[in-house]
């Protein structure tokens, strides 16, 4: 019986091809992924080191008593109980919430009004001048602006009272009266911050098609009525962004009240961040300061979540 030799069968290209649905990344794809990783790594590391780690550290530190000199001592929830029984802290939260509502409302109103005015009919060069002028205060230091404004609002020799005297109004104790100190702080803050919202609104107005305004004019909507029923609804996504950013910044206000009034008279302009600064760096109560900071963080997150929740009803996308 003879043995028959069976020839070896070479696998076809189809058999050695990768299974359907699996795609091997090419050298170019691997290079793109590596390049993207290299670009993203510094940002991710920065967020972890300068945001995530400090937040976690503040939460942990809020559970201890620590004055930097001695070793930390476990406090548990004692720091939080102290926060809710400290009248100065409670007043600072109230002042911060009042400041947030008034400052953000005034900031959005001023920014939107000026954006509508600049977006009207005027030469291009003049529009550029206004945009630069309104945005310029935002790039300046809040502390330096507050120092200048402290002299302008001085009751005895300030320019503001001098101008009011020209029209027969008696000098106003802007920075030394509980009734006017908060108003002065809000005016200084809004003067510096409205430029950001202004640029957002200018950009948002330029995205609204002119045909919509022309159709509204044919239907009889002109002037204020056109802006209320046409412009504002179409601008609502931009309004949402400006409001969220404005609220977050207002809840963290520090420089203006610290320089202008140092929280006074009394505690009428003392804010939460001022309490954190005083507790940590003046009284060396880092545990209590961290507890206040954690509560402020929770407040910011809650207010932001509420804004996005309400935006489902009031924000309209084209």
C-alpha positions as CSV (number, residue, x, y, z in Angstrom):
1,X,0.0,0.0,0.0
2,X,1.5,3.2,-1.1
3,X,1.4,6.4,0.9
4,X,0.0,9.4,-0.9
5,X,1.5,12.7,0.1
6,X,-1.1,15.3,0.6
7,X,0.1,18.7,-0.5
8,X,0.1,21.5,2.1
9,X,-2.7,23.9,1.6
10,X,-1.6,27.6,1.9
11,X,-4.1,29.8,3.7
12,X,-5.7,32.3,1.4
13,X,-5.5,36.0,2.0
14,X,-9.2,36.0,3.0
15,X,-8.5,33.5,5.8
16,X,-5.6,35.5,7.2
17,X,-7.5,38.8,7.0
18,X,-8.7,40.3,10.3
19,X,-12.3,39.4,11.3
20,X,-15.0,41.7,10.2
21,X,-15.6,44.6,12.5
22,X,-12.0,44.8,13.8
23,X,-9.9,47.6,12.4
24,X,-6.2,47.7,13.1
25,X,-5.0,51.2,13.8
26,X,-2.6,52.5,11.2
27,X,0.7,54.2,12.1
28,X,-0.9,57.5,11.4
29,X,-3.8,56.8,13.8
30,X,-1.4,55.7,16.6
31,X,0.6,58.9,16.0
32,X,-2.5,61.0,16.2
33,X,-3.5,59.4,19.5
34,X,-0.1,59.8,21.0
35,X,0.0,63.5,19.9
36,X,-3.5,64.1,21.4
37,X,-2.3,62.4,24.7
38,X,0.8,64.6,24.8
39,X,-1.3,67.7,24.4
40,X,-4.0,66.7,26.9
41,X,-1.6,65.5,29.6
42,X,-0.6,68.9,30.9
43,X,-4.2,70.1,31.1
44,X,-5.3,66.9,32.9
45,X,-2.4,67.1,35.3
46,X,-3.1,70.7,36.0
47,X,-6.8,70.0,36.7
48,X,-5.9,67.2,39.0
49,X,-3.1,69.0,40.9
50,X,-4.7,72.5,41.1
51,X,-8.4,71.6,41.3
52,X,-9.2,68.0,42.3
53,X,-6.4,67.7,45.0
54,X,-7.2,71.1,46.7
55,X,-11.0,70.2,46.8
56,X,-10.3,66.8,48.3
57,X,-7.8,68.4,50.7
58,X,-10.2,71.1,51.8
59,X,-12.9,68.5,52.5
60,X,-10.5,66.4,54.6
61,X,-9.0,69.5,56.4
62,X,-12.6,70.7,57.3
63,X,-12.8,67.6,59.6
64,X,-9.8,68.8,61.7
65,X,-8.7,71.6,63.9
66,X,-5.4,72.9,62.6
67,X,-3.4,76.2,63.1
68,X,-0.3,75.2,61.1
69,X,1.9,75.3,64.2
70,X,0.4,72.3,66.0
71,X,-0.5,68.9,64.6
72,X,-4.0,68.6,63.2
73,X,-6.6,67.3,65.7
74,X,-9.7,65.4,64.7
75,X,-12.9,67.5,64.9
76,X,-15.4,65.6,62.9
77,X,-18.5,67.7,62.2
78,X,-17.6,70.3,64.9
79,X,-16.3,72.8,62.3
80,X,-19.6,72.6,60.4
81,X,-21.7,73.0,63.6
82,X,-19.6,76.1,64.5
83,X,-20.3,77.5,61.0
84,X,-24.0,77.3,61.4
85,X,-23.9,78.9,64.9
86,X,-21.5,81.7,64.0
87,X,-23.4,84.9,63.3
88,X,-20.6,86.4,61.2
89,X,-20.5,83.5,58.8
90,X,-24.3,83.5,58.5
91,X,-24.3,87.2,57.7
92,X,-21.6,86.7,55.2
93,X,-23.7,84.1,53.3
94,X,-26.6,86.5,53.4
95,X,-24.5,89.3,52.1
96,X,-23.1,87.2,49.4
97,X,-26.5,86.0,48.2
98,X,-27.8,89.6,48.1
99,X,-24.7,90.7,46.3
100,X,-25.1,87.9,43.8
101,X,-28.7,88.7,42.9
102,X,-28.2,92.5,42.6
103,X,-24.8,92.5,40.9
104,X,-25.6,89.8,38.3
105,X,-29.0,91.4,37.5
106,X,-27.4,94.8,37.0
107,X,-24.4,93.4,35.1
108,X,-26.6,91.6,32.6
109,X,-28.9,94.6,32.2
110,X,-26.0,97.0,31.5
111,X,-24.2,94.5,29.2
112,X,-27.3,93.7,27.2
113,X,-28.3,97.4,26.8
114,X,-24.8,98.4,25.6
115,X,-24.6,95.4,23.3
116,X,-27.9,96.3,21.6
117,X,-26.7,99.9,21.3
118,X,-23.3,98.9,19.8
119,X,-24.9,96.4,17.5
120,X,-27.0,99.2,15.9
121,X,-26.1,101.3,13.0
122,X,-22.7,102.9,13.5
123,X,-19.4,102.9,11.7
124,X,-17.3,99.8,12.1
125,X,-14.3,101.7,13.6
126,X,-16.6,103.2,16.2
127,X,-18.0,99.9,17.1
128,X,-14.5,98.5,17.6
129,X,-13.7,101.4,19.9
130,X,-16.7,100.8,22.1
131,X,-16.0,97.0,22.3
132,X,-12.4,97.7,23.4
133,X,-13.4,100.4,25.9
134,X,-16.1,98.3,27.5
135,X,-13.8,95.2,27.8
136,X,-10.8,97.1,29.0
137,X,-11.7,97.2,32.8
138,X,-11.9,93.4,32.8
139,X,-8.2,93.0,32.1
140,X,-7.2,95.3,35.0
141,X,-6.5,94.1,38.5
142,X,-9.6,94.2,40.7
143,X,-7.5,95.3,43.7
144,X,-6.0,98.2,41.8
145,X,-9.4,99.3,40.5
146,X,-10.8,99.1,44.0
147,X,-8.0,101.3,45.3
148,X,-8.9,104.0,42.7
149,X,-12.6,103.7,43.3
150,X,-12.1,104.0,47.0
151,X,-10.8,107.6,46.4
152,X,-13.6,108.3,43.9
153,X,-16.3,107.3,46.4
154,X,-14.7,109.1,49.3
155,X,-17.3,111.2,51.1
156,X,-15.2,114.3,51.6
157,X,-13.1,114.7,48.5
158,X,-14.3,112.0,46.1
159,X,-15.2,112.8,42.5
160,X,-18.5,111.1,42.8
161,X,-19.8,113.4,45.6
162,X,-18.3,116.4,43.8
163,X,-20.3,115.5,40.7
164,X,-23.5,115.0,42.8
165,X,-22.9,118.4,44.4
166,X,-23.1,120.1,41.0
167,X,-26.7,119.1,40.7
168,X,-27.6,119.9,44.3
169,X,-27.3,116.5,46.0
170,X,-25.7,116.3,49.4
171,X,-22.5,114.2,49.9
172,X,-23.3,110.5,50.3
173,X,-21.3,108.4,52.7
174,X,-20.8,105.7,50.1
175,X,-18.3,103.6,52.1
176,X,-19.1,104.4,55.7
177,X,-22.9,103.8,55.8
178,X,-24.5,100.4,56.0
179,X,-27.2,101.6,53.5
180,X,-24.8,102.6,50.8
181,X,-21.7,100.5,51.2
182,X,-23.1,97.5,49.5
183,X,-24.4,99.7,46.6
184,X,-20.9,101.1,46.1
185,X,-19.3,97.7,46.1
186,X,-21.9,96.5,43.6
187,X,-21.3,99.5,41.3
188,X,-17.5,98.9,41.3
189,X,-17.9,95.2,40.7
190,X,-20.3,95.6,37.8
191,X,-18.2,98.4,36.2
192,X,-15.3,95.9,36.0
193,X,-17.2,92.7,35.2
194,X,-19.8,93.7,32.6
195,X,-17.3,93.7,29.7
196,X,-17.3,89.8,29.6
197,X,-21.1,89.6,29.3
198,X,-21.0,92.5,26.9
199,X,-18.8,90.6,24.5
200,X,-20.9,87.4,24.9
201,X,-24.1,89.4,23.9
202,X,-22.4,91.1,21.0
203,X,-21.4,87.7,19.6
204,X,-24.9,86.3,20.3
205,X,-26.6,89.2,18.5
206,X,-24.4,88.6,15.4
207,X,-25.7,85.0,15.2
208,X,-29.4,86.1,14.9
209,X,-30.4,86.2,11.3
210,X,-31.5,89.6,10.1
211,X,-34.5,88.1,8.3
212,X,-36.1,87.3,11.7
213,X,-35.9,91.0,12.7
214,X,-37.2,92.1,9.3
215,X,-40.2,89.7,9.6
216,X,-40.9,90.9,13.2
217,X,-40.9,94.5,11.9
218,X,-43.4,93.6,9.2
219,X,-45.6,92.1,11.9
220,X,-45.5,95.4,13.9
221,X,-42.8,94.5,16.5
222,X,-40.5,97.5,16.9
223,X,-38.3,99.0,19.6
224,X,-38.6,97.5,23.1
225,X,-41.3,95.1,22.0
226,X,-39.1,93.6,19.3
227,X,-36.2,93.0,21.8
228,X,-38.5,91.5,24.4
229,X,-40.3,89.1,22.2
230,X,-37.7,88.4,19.5
231,X,-34.2,89.3,20.5
232,X,-34.2,88.0,24.1
233,X,-35.7,84.6,23.3
234,X,-33.2,84.0,20.5
235,X,-30.4,85.2,22.8
236,X,-31.5,83.0,25.7
237,X,-28.6,80.4,25.2
238,X,-26.1,83.3,25.5
239,X,-28.0,84.7,28.5
240,X,-27.7,81.3,30.2
241,X,-23.9,81.2,29.8
242,X,-23.6,84.8,30.9
243,X,-25.8,84.2,34.0
244,X,-24.0,81.0,35.0
245,X,-20.5,82.6,34.8
246,X,-21.8,85.8,36.4
247,X,-23.3,83.9,39.4
248,X,-20.2,81.8,39.9
249,X,-18.0,84.9,39.9
250,X,-20.3,86.9,42.2
251,X,-20.4,84.1,44.8
252,X,-16.6,84.3,45.0
253,X,-16.3,88.1,45.3
254,X,-13.4,89.2,47.5
255,X,-11.2,92.0,46.2
256,X,-13.8,94.8,45.9
257,X,-15.4,94.5,49.4
258,X,-12.0,93.8,51.0
259,X,-10.3,96.9,49.5
260,X,-13.3,99.3,49.5
261,X,-14.8,98.6,53.0
262,X,-12.9,95.7,54.6
263,X,-16.3,94.1,55.1
264,X,-17.7,97.1,56.9
265,X,-19.4,99.1,58.2
266,X,-19.9,96.4,60.7
267,X,-20.5,93.2,58.7
268,X,-22.7,94.8,56.1
269,X,-20.3,94.0,53.1
270,X,-18.5,91.0,54.5
271,X,-18.6,88.1,52.0
272,X,-18.0,84.4,52.4
273,X,-14.6,84.5,50.7
274,X,-13.6,87.3,53.1
275,X,-14.6,85.0,56.1
276,X,-12.5,82.2,54.6
277,X,-9.5,84.5,54.2
278,X,-9.8,85.9,57.7
279,X,-10.3,82.5,59.4
280,X,-7.4,80.9,57.6
281,X,-4.7,83.6,57.3
282,X,-5.5,86.0,60.1
283,X,-6.9,83.6,62.8
284,X,-5.0,80.5,61.7
285,X,-8.2,78.4,61.9
286,X,-7.7,76.4,58.7
287,X,-10.2,73.7,59.6
288,X,-13.1,76.2,60.1
289,X,-12.0,78.1,56.9
290,X,-12.1,74.8,55.0
291,X,-15.6,74.0,56.3
292,X,-16.8,77.4,55.1
293,X,-15.1,76.8,51.7
294,X,-16.8,73.4,51.3
295,X,-20.2,74.9,52.1
296,X,-19.5,77.7,49.5
297,X,-18.6,75.0,47.0
298,X,-21.9,73.2,47.6
299,X,-23.8,76.4,47.3
300,X,-22.2,77.2,44.0
301,X,-22.9,73.7,42.7
302,X,-26.5,73.9,43.9
303,X,-27.2,77.3,42.3
304,X,-25.6,76.3,39.0
305,X,-27.6,73.1,38.9
306,X,-30.8,75.1,39.6
307,X,-29.9,77.4,36.7
308,X,-29.5,74.6,34.3
309,X,-32.7,73.0,35.5
310,X,-34.7,76.2,34.9
311,X,-33.0,76.7,31.5
312,X,-35.0,73.8,30.1
313,X,-38.1,76.0,30.3
314,X,-36.7,79.4,29.5
315,X,-33.8,78.7,27.0
316,X,-34.8,78.4,23.3
317,X,-32.4,77.1,20.7
318,X,-32.8,78.0,17.0
